[in-house]
Amino acid sequence: MQAAIDEAKKGLSEGGIPIGSVLVKDGKVVASGHNKRVQEDNPILHGEMDCLFNAGRVGSYRDTVIYSTLMPCYMCAGTIVQFKIPKVIVGESKTFDGARAFMESHGVEVVDLALPECIDMMEDFIEKNPKLWNEDIGEL
């Protein structure tokens, strides 16, 4: 999870939204990424999507775990379900409850760590950037 948090901080330092993600296969990090919607002017480049893009073709995802600092949205959850990623470990879901029930209804194990560092990072960002945050989650 620390690698995902580091990615979130990197995104924040670039002027973006602080959400990071890491893909682990066979116990090794194979890719990482962070939300780049602002940096690349790309509405679908969420943290999980950037991470999976950076992973390239890994064959089967059935033996992977994806880490994200925030509960995945429906777009990212749909990709997780489509690729049959069996487990998602998230830093928090207090600031955004995302698509947990959707993933679980498709057999994905979801572990919410409720990490204060992730909660504080998102609460601070949302307080300082409410319009950008609402744009990110489709609430404008």
DSSP file with accessible surface (Angstrom, degrees, kcal/mol):
  #  RESIDUE AA STRUCTURE BP1 BP2  ACC     N-H-->O    O-->H-N    N-H-->O    O-->H-N    TCO  KAPPA ALPHA  PHI   PSI    X-CA   Y-CA   Z-CA
    1    1 A M     >        0   0   44      0, 0.0     4,-2.4     0, 0.0     3,-0.2   0.000 360.0 360.0 360.0 -29.5    0.0    0.0    0.0
    2    2 A Q  H  >  +     0   0  101      1,-0.2     4,-2.7     2,-0.2     5,-0.2   0.885 360.0  54.2 -60.7 -37.0    2.9    2.3    0.6
    3    3 A A  H  > S+     0   0   43      2,-0.2     4,-1.9     1,-0.2    -1,-0.2   0.894 108.7  49.1 -64.2 -37.0    3.7    2.3   -3.1
    4    4 A A  H  > S+     0   0    0     -3,-0.2     4,-2.3     2,-0.2    -2,-0.2   0.906 110.6  50.4 -67.4 -41.0    0.2    3.3   -3.9
    5    5 A I  H  X S+     0   0    4     -4,-2.4     4,-2.5     1,-0.2    -2,-0.2   0.921 108.6  52.5 -62.6 -41.4    0.3    6.2   -1.3
    6    6 A D  H  X S+     0   0   85     -4,-2.7     4,-2.0     1,-0.2    -1,-0.2   0.895 108.8  50.4 -61.3 -39.1    3.6    7.3   -2.9
    7    7 A E  H  X S+     0   0   29     -4,-1.9     4,-2.4     2,-0.2    -1,-0.2   0.905 108.7  52.0 -64.4 -41.4    1.9    7.4   -6.3
    8    8 A A  H  X S+     0   0    0     -4,-2.3     4,-2.3     1,-0.2    11,-0.2   0.927 109.9  48.6 -61.2 -43.8   -1.0    9.5   -4.8
    9    9 A K  H  X S+     0   0   95     -4,-2.5     4,-2.5     1,-0.2    -1,-0.2   0.876 108.9  54.0 -64.5 -35.6    1.5   12.0   -3.4
   10   10 A K  H  X S+     0   0  105     -4,-2.0     4,-1.2     2,-0.2    -1,-0.2   0.935 108.3  49.3 -63.2 -45.5    3.2   12.1   -6.8
   11   11 A G  H  <>S+     0   0    0     -4,-2.4     5,-2.8     1,-0.2     3,-0.5   0.911 110.8  50.1 -60.1 -42.1    0.0   13.0   -8.5
   12   12 A L  H ><5S+     0   0   72     -4,-2.3     3,-2.0     1,-0.2    -1,-0.2   0.923 107.2  54.0 -62.8 -41.5   -0.7   15.7   -5.9
   13   13 A S  H 3<5S+     0   0   98     -4,-2.5    -1,-0.2     1,-0.3    -2,-0.2   0.750 105.5  54.9 -66.4 -21.5    2.7   17.2   -6.4
   14   14 A E  T 3<5S-     0   0   83     -4,-1.2    -1,-0.3    -3,-0.5    -2,-0.2   0.362 126.9-100.0 -88.7   1.3    2.0   17.3  -10.2
   15   15 A G  T < 5S+     0   0   50     -3,-2.0    -3,-0.2     1,-0.2    -2,-0.1   0.598  87.2 116.1  90.0  12.2   -1.2   19.4   -9.5
   16   16 A G  S   <S-     0   0    0     -5,-2.8    -1,-0.2    -6,-0.2    20,-0.1  -0.242  75.6 -69.0-102.9-167.5   -3.5   16.4   -9.8
   17   17 A I        -     0   0    0     18,-0.2     2,-2.2    -2,-0.1    18,-0.3  -0.703  48.2-121.2 -88.2 129.7   -5.9   14.4   -7.7
   18   18 A P        +     0   0    0      0, 0.0     2,-0.4     0, 0.0   -10,-0.2  -0.407  65.2 125.0 -80.6  75.3   -4.1   12.3   -5.0
   19   19 A I        -     0   0    9     -2,-2.2    16,-2.4   -11,-0.2     2,-0.3  -0.990  34.4-177.0-131.0 123.7   -5.2    8.8   -5.8
   20   20 A G  E     -A   34   0A   0     -2,-0.4    49,-2.3    14,-0.2    50,-0.3  -0.841   5.3-169.6-121.9 159.5   -2.5    6.1   -6.4
   21   21 A S  E     -AB  33  68A   0     12,-2.7    12,-2.3    -2,-0.3     2,-0.3  -0.992   5.6-167.8-148.7 149.7   -2.6    2.4   -7.4
   22   22 A V  E     -AB  32  67A   4     45,-2.0    45,-3.1    -2,-0.3     2,-0.5  -0.998  12.5-146.7-139.5 139.3   -0.3   -0.5   -7.7
   23   23 A L  E     -AB  31  66A   0      8,-2.6     7,-2.8    -2,-0.3     8,-1.3  -0.929  15.5-165.7-107.4 128.3   -0.8   -4.0   -9.3
   24   24 A V  E     +AB  29  65A  23     41,-3.1    41,-2.3    -2,-0.5     2,-0.4  -0.948   8.0 179.4-116.5 131.9    0.9   -6.9   -7.7
   25   25 A K  E >  S-AB  28  64A  39      3,-2.7     3,-1.9    -2,-0.4    39,-0.2  -0.999  73.6  -7.0-132.7 130.1    1.4  -10.3   -9.4
   26   26 A D  T 3  S-     0   0  119     37,-1.2    -1,-0.1    -2,-0.4    38,-0.1   0.875 130.8 -56.0  53.2  37.9    3.1  -13.3   -7.8
   27   27 A G  T 3  S+     0   0   71      1,-0.2     2,-0.4    -3,-0.0    -1,-0.3   0.531 117.8 106.1  77.4   6.2    4.0  -11.0   -4.8
   28   28 A K  E <  S-A   25   0A 154     -3,-1.9    -3,-2.7     0, 0.0     2,-0.4  -0.948  75.8-114.9-122.5 141.0    5.8   -8.5   -7.0
   29   29 A V  E     +A   24   0A  88     -2,-0.4    -5,-0.2    -5,-0.2     3,-0.1  -0.570  35.1 172.7 -69.6 121.0    4.8   -5.0   -8.0
   30   30 A V  E     +     0   0A  65     -7,-2.8     2,-0.3    -2,-0.4    -1,-0.2   0.596  62.7   2.1-105.3 -17.1    4.4   -5.1  -11.8
   31   31 A A  E     -A   23   0A   9     -8,-1.3    -8,-2.6     2,-0.0    -1,-0.3  -0.978  55.1-170.0-164.3 156.0    2.9   -1.7  -12.3
   32   32 A S  E     +A   22   0A  40     -2,-0.3     2,-0.3   -10,-0.2   -10,-0.2  -0.949  14.2 158.0-143.9 162.4    2.0    1.5  -10.6
   33   33 A G  E     -A   21   0A   1    -12,-2.3   -12,-2.7    -2,-0.3     2,-0.3  -0.978  19.9-144.4-170.3 173.6    0.1    4.6  -11.5
   34   34 A H  E     -A   20   0A   2     -2,-0.3   -14,-0.2   -14,-0.2     2,-0.1  -0.962  43.3 -72.3-148.5 163.4   -1.9    7.6  -10.3
   35   35 A N        +     0   0    0    -16,-2.4    11,-0.2   -18,-0.3     4,-0.2  -0.396  46.4 171.2 -59.0 125.3   -4.8    9.7  -11.3
   36   36 A K     >  +     0   0   36      9,-2.7     4,-2.6     6,-0.1     6,-0.5   0.024  34.9 121.1-126.8  25.5   -3.7   11.9  -14.2
   37   37 A R  T  4>S+     0   0   23      8,-0.5     5,-1.0     1,-0.2     4,-0.5   0.906  85.5  36.5 -56.7 -44.2   -7.0   13.4  -15.3
   38   38 A V  T >45S+     0   0   62      3,-0.2     3,-0.7     2,-0.2    -1,-0.2   0.951 117.6  49.8 -74.0 -49.8   -5.7   17.0  -14.7
   39   39 A Q  T 345S+     0   0   58      1,-0.2    -2,-0.2    -4,-0.2    -1,-0.2   0.844 126.0  25.8 -61.8 -37.8   -2.1   16.4  -15.9
   40   40 A E  T 3<5S-     0   0  111     -4,-2.6    -1,-0.2     2,-0.2    -2,-0.2   0.306 100.3-123.8-110.7   6.8   -3.1   14.7  -19.2
   41   41 A D  T < 5 +     0   0  151     -3,-0.7    -3,-0.2    -4,-0.5    -4,-0.2   0.893  65.3 140.6  52.0  45.2   -6.5   16.3  -19.7
   42   42 A N    > < -     0   0   53     -5,-1.0     3,-1.4    -6,-0.5    -1,-0.2  -0.952  45.2-157.4-125.4 111.7   -8.0   12.8  -19.8
   43   43 A P  T 3  S+     0   0   87      0, 0.0    -6,-0.1     0, 0.0    -1,-0.1   0.683  91.9  45.3 -67.0 -16.9  -11.3   12.1  -18.1
   44   44 A I  T 3  S+     0   0   93      1,-0.1     2,-1.9    -8,-0.1     5,-0.1   0.375  78.0 107.3-107.8   8.6  -10.8    8.4  -17.7
   45   45 A L    <   +     0   0   17     -3,-1.4    -9,-2.7     4,-0.1    -8,-0.5  -0.364  45.7 159.0 -89.3  63.2   -7.2    8.3  -16.5
   46   46 A H     >  -     0   0   21     -2,-1.9     4,-2.7   -11,-0.2     5,-0.2  -0.278  57.5 -95.2 -72.7 169.9   -8.0    7.4  -12.9
   47   47 A G  H  > S+     0   0    0      1,-0.2     4,-2.3     2,-0.2   -26,-0.2   0.904 124.8  45.4 -57.2 -46.3   -5.3    5.8  -10.7
   48   48 A E  H  > S+     0   0    8      2,-0.2     4,-2.6     1,-0.2    -1,-0.2   0.896 112.9  51.1 -67.1 -37.8   -6.4    2.3  -11.3
   49   49 A M  H  > S+     0   0   38      2,-0.2     4,-2.4     1,-0.2    -2,-0.2   0.913 111.1  48.0 -67.0 -41.0   -6.7    2.9  -15.1
   50   50 A D  H  X S+     0   0    4     -4,-2.7     4,-2.6     2,-0.2    -2,-0.2   0.923 111.8  50.8 -63.8 -42.8   -3.2    4.4  -15.2
   51   51 A C  H  X S+     0   0    0     -4,-2.3     4,-1.4    -5,-0.2    -2,-0.2   0.939 112.3  45.2 -60.3 -48.6   -1.8    1.5  -13.3
   52   52 A L  H  X S+     0   0   12     -4,-2.6     4,-1.0     2,-0.2    -1,-0.2   0.891 111.8  52.8 -66.8 -36.6   -3.3   -1.1  -15.6
   53   53 A F  H >< S+     0   0  157     -4,-2.4     3,-0.8     1,-0.2    -1,-0.2   0.935 109.5  49.5 -60.2 -44.8   -2.2    0.8  -18.6
   54   54 A N  H 3< S+     0   0   76     -4,-2.6    -1,-0.2     1,-0.2    -2,-0.2   0.765 103.1  62.0 -67.7 -23.4    1.3    0.9  -17.3
   55   55 A A  H 3< S-     0   0   19     -4,-1.4    -1,-0.2     1,-0.2    -2,-0.2   0.797  87.6-169.2 -70.9 -27.7    1.1   -2.9  -16.6
   56   56 A G    <<  -     0   0   37     -4,-1.0     2,-0.7    -3,-0.8    -1,-0.2  -0.346  53.7 -12.8  68.3-155.2    0.7   -3.6  -20.3
   57   57 A R        +     0   0  248      1,-0.2     3,-0.1    -4,-0.0    -4,-0.0  -0.699  63.7 165.2 -83.1 115.3   -0.3   -7.1  -21.3
   58   58 A V        -     0   0   31     -2,-0.7     2,-0.4     1,-0.4    -1,-0.2   0.307  40.1-132.8-111.0   7.8    0.2   -9.3  -18.3
   59   59 A G  S    S+     0   0   62      2,-0.1    -1,-0.4     0, 0.0     2,-0.2  -0.646  76.9  18.5  77.5-127.1   -1.8  -12.3  -19.6
   60   60 A S        -     0   0   58     -2,-0.4     3,-0.3     1,-0.1    24,-0.1  -0.540  56.1-165.0 -80.3 139.3   -4.2  -13.5  -16.9
   61   61 A Y    >   +     0   0   28     22,-0.5     3,-1.7    -2,-0.2    -1,-0.1   0.318  63.8 104.9 -98.9   4.9   -5.0  -11.2  -14.0
   62   62 A R  T 3  S+     0   0  161      1,-0.3    -1,-0.2    23,-0.2    22,-0.1   0.678  81.8  46.0 -65.9 -16.6   -6.4  -14.0  -11.9
   63   63 A D  T 3  S+     0   0   74     -3,-0.3   -37,-1.2    22,-0.1    -1,-0.3  -0.067  97.9  99.9-114.4  33.1   -3.4  -14.1   -9.7
   64   64 A T  E <   -B   25   0A   1     -3,-1.7    23,-0.6   -39,-0.2     2,-0.4  -0.761  53.4-154.7-114.5 163.7   -3.1  -10.4   -9.1
   65   65 A V  E     -Bc  24  87A  33    -41,-2.3   -41,-3.1    -2,-0.3     2,-0.5  -0.996  11.3-151.5-132.3 134.3   -4.0   -7.9   -6.4
   66   66 A I  E     -Bc  23  88A   0     21,-2.2    23,-2.4    -2,-0.4     2,-0.4  -0.933   7.3-159.3-109.9 132.6   -4.7   -4.3   -7.1
   67   67 A Y  E     +Bc  22  89A  56    -45,-3.1   -45,-2.0    -2,-0.5     2,-0.3  -0.898  12.9 176.1-105.9 139.8   -4.0   -1.7   -4.4
   68   68 A S  E     -Bc  21  90A   0     21,-2.4    23,-2.2    -2,-0.4    24,-0.3  -0.996  34.5-138.3-143.3 142.1   -5.7    1.7   -4.5
   69   69 A T  S    S+     0   0    2    -49,-2.3    23,-0.4    -2,-0.3     2,-0.3   0.714  94.4  36.3 -71.3 -17.8   -5.6    4.6   -2.0
   70   70 A L  S    S-     0   0    6    -50,-0.3    23,-0.2    21,-0.2     3,-0.1  -0.975 101.1 -89.9-135.2 147.6   -9.3    5.2   -2.5
   71   71 A M        -     0   0    3     21,-1.7    27,-0.1    25,-0.5    -2,-0.1  -0.304  57.3-105.7 -54.2 128.5  -12.2    2.8   -3.1
   72   72 A P        -     0   0    1      0, 0.0    27,-2.7     0, 0.0    -1,-0.1  -0.260  28.8-126.8 -60.3 145.6  -12.5    2.4   -6.9
   73   73 A C     >  -     0   0   21     25,-0.2     4,-3.0    26,-0.1     5,-0.2  -0.204  37.4 -90.7 -76.9 178.9  -15.4    4.1   -8.8
   74   74 A Y  H  > S+     0   0  147      1,-0.2     4,-2.5     2,-0.2     5,-0.2   0.862 125.9  54.3 -65.0 -35.0  -17.7    2.2  -11.1
   75   75 A M  H  > S+     0   0   62      2,-0.2     4,-1.6     1,-0.2    -1,-0.2   0.966 115.2  38.3 -62.8 -50.0  -15.5    2.7  -14.1
   76   76 A C  H  > S+     0   0    1      1,-0.2     4,-2.4     2,-0.2    -2,-0.2   0.896 115.5  53.6 -68.7 -38.2  -12.4    1.3  -12.4
   77   77 A A  H  X S+     0   0    0     -4,-3.0     4,-2.8     1,-0.2    -1,-0.2   0.884 105.3  55.0 -62.8 -38.1  -14.4   -1.4  -10.7
   78   78 A G  H  X S+     0   0   27     -4,-2.5     4,-2.9    -5,-0.2    -1,-0.2   0.902 108.7  47.7 -61.8 -39.3  -15.8   -2.5  -14.1
   79   79 A T  H  X S+     0   0   29     -4,-1.6     4,-2.5     2,-0.2    -2,-0.2   0.914 110.7  51.5 -67.3 -41.8  -12.3   -2.9  -15.4
   80   80 A I  H  <>S+     0   0    0     -4,-2.4     5,-2.3     2,-0.2     4,-0.4   0.935 114.2  43.6 -60.0 -45.1  -11.3   -4.9  -12.3
   81   81 A V  H ><5S+     0   0   29     -4,-2.8     3,-1.2     3,-0.2    -2,-0.2   0.935 112.6  52.6 -66.3 -45.4  -14.4   -7.2  -12.8
   82   82 A Q  H 3<5S+     0   0  137     -4,-2.9    -2,-0.2     1,-0.3    -1,-0.2   0.903 113.1  43.3 -58.1 -42.2  -13.7   -7.4  -16.6
   83   83 A F  T 3<5S-     0   0   79     -4,-2.5   -22,-0.5    -5,-0.2    -1,-0.3   0.465 110.2-124.6 -84.2  -1.8  -10.1   -8.5  -16.0
   84   84 A K  T < 5 +     0   0  107     -3,-1.2    -3,-0.2    -4,-0.4    -2,-0.1   0.859  40.9 175.8  60.1  38.4  -11.1  -10.9  -13.2
   85   85 A I      < -     0   0    0     -5,-2.3    -1,-0.2    -6,-0.2   -23,-0.2  -0.673  18.1-155.5 -71.0 119.5   -8.8   -9.3  -10.7
   86   86 A P        +     0   0   53      0, 0.0    23,-3.0     0, 0.0     2,-0.4   0.705  64.3  36.0 -79.7 -17.8   -9.7  -11.3   -7.6
   87   87 A K  E     -cd  65 109A  64    -23,-0.6   -21,-2.2    21,-0.2     2,-0.4  -0.996  53.1-172.4-144.8 136.2   -8.7   -8.9   -4.8
   88   88 A V  E     -cd  66 110A   0     21,-2.9    23,-2.7    -2,-0.4     2,-0.5  -0.993   6.7-165.7-125.1 128.3   -8.7   -5.1   -4.2
   89   89 A I  E     -cd  67 111A  18    -23,-2.4   -21,-2.4    -2,-0.4     2,-0.3  -0.974  14.4-167.6-114.9 122.3   -7.0   -3.6   -1.2
   90   90 A V  E     -cd  68 112A   0     21,-3.1    23,-2.9    -2,-0.5    24,-0.3  -0.848  27.2-142.6-115.5 148.7   -8.0    0.1   -0.6
   91   91 A G  S    S-     0   0    0    -23,-2.2    24,-3.4    -2,-0.3     2,-0.3   0.857  80.6 -20.5 -72.2 -37.3   -6.6    2.7    1.6
   92   92 A E        -     0   0    0    -23,-0.4   -21,-1.7   -24,-0.3    -1,-0.3  -0.987  33.7-169.9-167.7 159.8  -10.0    4.2    2.5
   93   93 A S        +     0   0   30     -2,-0.3    -1,-0.1   -23,-0.2   -23,-0.1   0.182  67.1  99.4-136.4  12.0  -13.6    4.6    1.5
   94   94 A K  S    S+     0   0  145      1,-0.2     3,-0.2     3,-0.1   -24,-0.0   0.916  90.7  38.7 -67.0 -43.7  -14.6    7.3    4.0
   95   95 A T  S    S+     0   0   30      1,-0.3     2,-0.3     2,-0.0    -1,-0.2   0.687 135.5  15.4 -82.9 -17.6  -14.4   10.2    1.5
   96   96 A F        -     0   0   43      1,-0.1   -25,-0.5   -23,-0.0    -1,-0.3  -0.849  59.7-162.7-157.7 115.0  -15.8    8.1   -1.4
   97   97 A D    >   +     0   0  124     -2,-0.3     3,-1.0    -3,-0.2    -3,-0.1   0.703  33.3 175.7 -80.5 -15.5  -17.6    4.9   -1.0
   98   98 A G  T 3   -     0   0   12      1,-0.2   -25,-0.2   -27,-0.1     3,-0.2  -0.076  50.6 -37.9  57.3-145.3  -17.2    3.9   -4.7
   99   99 A A  T 3> S+     0   0    0    -27,-2.7     4,-2.4     1,-0.2     5,-0.2  -0.200  79.7 133.5-116.3  39.4  -18.3    0.6   -6.1
  100  100 A R  H <> S+     0   0   85     -3,-1.0     4,-2.9     1,-0.2     5,-0.2   0.939  75.8  48.3 -56.6 -51.6  -17.5   -1.9   -3.3
  101  101 A A  H  > S+     0   0   69      1,-0.2     4,-2.5    -3,-0.2    -1,-0.2   0.888 110.4  53.1 -59.8 -39.2  -20.9   -3.7   -3.5
  102  102 A F  H  > S+     0   0   58      2,-0.2     4,-0.7     1,-0.2    -1,-0.2   0.942 111.8  44.4 -60.4 -48.4  -20.6   -4.0   -7.3
  103  103 A M  H ><>S+     0   0    0     -4,-2.4     5,-2.3     1,-0.2     3,-1.3   0.944 114.2  49.0 -63.1 -46.2  -17.2   -5.6   -7.1
  104  104 A E  H ><5S+     0   0   85     -4,-2.9     3,-2.0     1,-0.3    -1,-0.2   0.883 104.4  59.3 -62.9 -34.8  -18.2   -7.9   -4.3
  105  105 A S  H 3<5S+     0   0   88     -4,-2.5    -1,-0.3     1,-0.3    -2,-0.2   0.701 106.2  50.5 -67.2 -15.7  -21.3   -9.0   -6.2
  106  106 A H  T <<5S-     0   0  105     -3,-1.3    -1,-0.3    -4,-0.7    -2,-0.2   0.107 128.4 -96.6-106.5  18.0  -18.9  -10.1   -9.0
  107  107 A G  T < 5S+     0   0   66     -3,-2.0     2,-0.4     1,-0.3    -3,-0.2   0.543  75.5 143.0  85.8   7.5  -16.8  -12.2   -6.6
  108  108 A V      < -     0   0    9     -5,-2.3     2,-0.5    -6,-0.2    -1,-0.3  -0.685  48.4-133.2 -82.6 130.6  -14.0   -9.6   -6.0
  109  109 A E  E     -d   87   0A 104    -23,-3.0   -21,-2.9    -2,-0.4     2,-0.5  -0.729  23.7-163.2 -81.3 127.1  -12.6   -9.6   -2.4
  110  110 A V  E     -d   88   0A   8     -2,-0.5     2,-0.5   -23,-0.2   -21,-0.2  -0.958   8.0-170.9-118.3 124.6  -12.5   -6.0   -1.2
  111  111 A V  E     -d   89   0A  43    -23,-2.7   -21,-3.1    -2,-0.5     2,-0.7  -0.970   5.5-162.1-116.5 120.3  -10.4   -5.1    1.8
  112  112 A D  E     -d   90   0A  44     -2,-0.5   -21,-0.2   -23,-0.2   -23,-0.1  -0.902   6.7-173.9-104.9 113.6  -10.7   -1.6    3.2
  113  113 A L        -     0   0   76    -23,-2.9   -22,-0.2    -2,-0.7   -21,-0.1   0.636  22.3-147.0 -81.7 -15.4   -7.8   -0.6    5.4
  114  114 A A        -     0   0   55    -24,-0.3   -22,-0.2     1,-0.2   -23,-0.1   0.901  24.7-169.1  48.4  50.1   -9.3    2.7    6.5
  115  115 A L     >  -     0   0   51    -24,-3.4     4,-2.5     1,-0.1     3,-0.5  -0.548  23.9-143.4 -75.7 125.0   -5.8    4.2    6.7
  116  116 A P  H  > S+     0   0   87      0, 0.0     4,-3.1     0, 0.0     5,-0.3   0.867 100.5  58.2 -54.4 -37.5   -5.7    7.7    8.4
  117  117 A E  H  > S+     0   0   76      1,-0.2     4,-2.0     2,-0.2     5,-0.1   0.915 109.7  42.9 -60.6 -42.4   -3.0    8.8    6.0
  118  118 A C  H  > S+     0   0    0     -3,-0.5     4,-2.2   -27,-0.2     5,-0.2   0.913 115.4  48.9 -70.4 -41.9   -5.2    8.1    3.0
  119  119 A I  H  X S+     0   0   23     -4,-2.5     4,-3.0   -28,-0.2     5,-0.2   0.952 113.1  47.0 -61.7 -49.0   -8.3    9.7    4.7
  120  120 A D  H  X S+     0   0   99     -4,-3.1     4,-2.5     1,-0.2     5,-0.2   0.898 110.5  52.7 -60.8 -41.8   -6.4   12.8    5.7
  121  121 A M  H  X S+     0   0   23     -4,-2.0     4,-2.0    -5,-0.3    -1,-0.2   0.932 114.9  40.9 -61.5 -45.1   -4.9   13.2    2.2
  122  122 A M  H  X S+     0   0    1     -4,-2.2     4,-3.1     2,-0.2     5,-0.3   0.908 113.5  52.1 -72.6 -41.7   -8.3   13.0    0.5
  123  123 A E  H  X S+     0   0   73     -4,-3.0     4,-2.4    -5,-0.2    -2,-0.2   0.926 112.1  47.2 -60.1 -42.4  -10.1   15.2    3.1
  124  124 A D  H  X S+     0   0   69     -4,-2.5     4,-2.0    -5,-0.2    -1,-0.2   0.927 114.0  47.2 -63.5 -44.8   -7.5   17.9    2.7
  125  125 A F  H  X S+     0   0    7     -4,-2.0     4,-2.1    -5,-0.2    -2,-0.2   0.937 112.7  48.6 -63.1 -46.4   -7.6   17.7   -1.1
  126  126 A I  H  < S+     0   0   41     -4,-3.1    -1,-0.2     1,-0.2    -2,-0.2   0.909 110.6  51.5 -62.7 -40.8  -11.4   17.8   -1.2
  127  127 A E  H  < S+     0   0  156     -4,-2.4    -1,-0.2    -5,-0.3    -2,-0.2   0.905 117.8  37.9 -62.6 -39.6  -11.6   20.7    1.2
  128  128 A K  H  < S+     0   0  137     -4,-2.0    -1,-0.2     1,-0.2    -2,-0.2   0.704 129.7  30.0 -84.3 -21.7   -9.1   22.7   -1.0
  129  129 A N     X  +     0   0   59     -4,-2.1     4,-2.6    -5,-0.2     5,-0.2  -0.346  64.9 151.1-136.2  54.9  -10.4   21.6   -4.4
  130  130 A P  H  > S+     0   0   70      0, 0.0     4,-2.6     0, 0.0     5,-0.2   0.883  76.7  49.9 -61.3 -37.6  -14.1   20.9   -4.2
  131  131 A K  H  > S+     0   0  153      2,-0.2     4,-2.1     1,-0.2     5,-0.2   0.940 112.7  46.1 -67.3 -45.4  -14.9   21.7   -7.8
  132  132 A L  H  > S+     0   0   38      2,-0.2     4,-2.3     1,-0.2    -1,-0.2   0.919 113.7  49.8 -62.2 -41.6  -12.1   19.5   -9.2
  133  133 A W  H  X S+     0   0   13     -4,-2.6     4,-2.0     1,-0.2    -2,-0.2   0.941 110.1  49.4 -63.4 -45.7  -13.1   16.7   -6.9
  134  134 A N  H  <>S+     0   0   60     -4,-2.6     5,-3.4    -5,-0.2     6,-0.6   0.858 109.9  52.2 -64.6 -32.0  -16.7   16.9   -7.9
  135  135 A E  H ><5S+     0   0   85     -4,-2.1     3,-1.3     4,-0.2    -1,-0.2   0.933 107.5  53.0 -64.5 -43.4  -15.6   16.9  -11.6
  136  136 A D  H 3<5S+     0   0   11     -4,-2.3    -2,-0.2     1,-0.3    -1,-0.2   0.871 114.0  40.8 -61.8 -38.3  -13.6   13.7  -10.9
  137  137 A I  T 3<5S-     0   0   44     -4,-2.0    -1,-0.3    -5,-0.1    -2,-0.2   0.305 116.5-109.7 -97.4  10.4  -16.5   11.8   -9.4
  138  138 A G  T < 5S+     0   0   62     -3,-1.3    -3,-0.2    -4,-0.2    -2,-0.1   0.794  82.7 122.0  73.5  28.9  -19.1   13.1  -11.9
  139  139 A E      <       0   0  132     -5,-3.4    -4,-0.2    -6,-0.2    -5,-0.1   0.235 360.0 360.0-109.2  12.7  -21.0   15.3   -9.5
  140  140 A L              0   0  136     -6,-0.6    -9,-0.0    -5,-0.1    -8,-0.0  -0.400 360.0 360.0 -69.9 360.0  -20.6   18.7  -11.3
